[in-house]
């Protein structure tokens, strides 16, 4: 379903607060791999992490979404290692605030803030 959009159409997916967890994040990553038009993804408060594999799989797929402008992963359970994986995703706005275990991670507009930076 996510891959069936008109060329150039920007896709917004809001799944905040659904407690999808690690298994759901993996299944979502598989589905998102077909959606190159994804521009805005809200995954706040979904119990994602702290396993590095959760964020690695998402980062791998989201790195191919060239239209991504906003990624909200606030309020999950990402730790520094998992947050670092996601900072490689090029977005205009990345929110990693309120994640347990991230030093210095937070909200950043116009670029990506590293999880361990100040």
N, C-alpha and C positions, 0 to 999 in steps of 0.2 A: 504493500500500500504506500509506504513512504517514498518509494522510487517512482511513483506514477504521477509526476507533476510536469507541467509545461516547462520547456527550457527557459531558464532565466527567472522562473518563479521562485520567490523566497519562502521558505517553510519555517513556521514557528511551532515548536513542540513544548507544551507546558505540562510537566508531570510532577510538579513540586508537591511534597507532602504525601506521597503515596507509599512510602516505606518499601520500595522495591528491593532493597538489599543487594547483596552481591550477585545472587542468581539472576535477579531481574536486570541488574546492570549489564551482565553478560549477554542476556537475551536481547536487551535494548541495543547493545553495541552491534550485534549481528544485524538487526533491523536497520540501524542508522547507516550501516555500511553501504546501503543501497540509495541513500538520500544525499546526493551531492548538493542539493539546493537548501540544505538546512542552514538557517541564518540565526535562529534564536532557540536555545535549549535551556529549559528551566528544570533542574534536577535537585533543587534545594530540599533539605529535610527528607532524604530518602534512605537513610541508613547505609549509604555506600561507603565501603572501606571497612576496616583499615588494611585489608590485604592489598598488597601492591598490584596483584594481578587484576583487581577490579578497575583500578585507574589506568593501568597499562593498556588494557583492552579498549577502554573508552578513548584514551589518548590516541591510540593507533588508528581507530576509525574516524575520530573527529578531526584528525590531521588531514584527512582527505576532503573534508567539507570546506571548500575554498570560500564559500559565501558566509561562513560563521562570523557573526558580529557580536553575539552575546552568549556567554556561558555562565550559568549560575549553579554552583555546587556548594553553596553555603549550607551550614547546618548538617553536614554529614559527618563521617568518622574518618576522614582522610588524615593520614599522618604525613610527615615531611616527605618521605619517599614517594608516596602516592601523589601528593600535591605537585612534586617536582615533575612527575611524568606529564601532568596536565598543563604545566606552564609552557610546554612546547607547542600547544595548540594555539595557532595564531588567531586571536579574536580581538575585537575592539574593546570588549569589556569582559573581564574574568573575575568572578566573585568566589573566593575560597574562604571567606570569613566564617567564623564560628565552627571551625572543624577542630575536633579534638586532636591535639598533638602537633599542630602546625605552628612553628615558630615564625612569627612575622607575616604569615599569609593573611591576605585580606582582599579588599576590593581594589580593583585597578581599572581605570578607564584609559583608553588610548594606548594600550600595551598590556604586557603581561608581567606580573610581579612574581618573582621567585619565592618559593616557600620559606627559604632560609634567609632571605635578604631583609635589610632594615630600611 
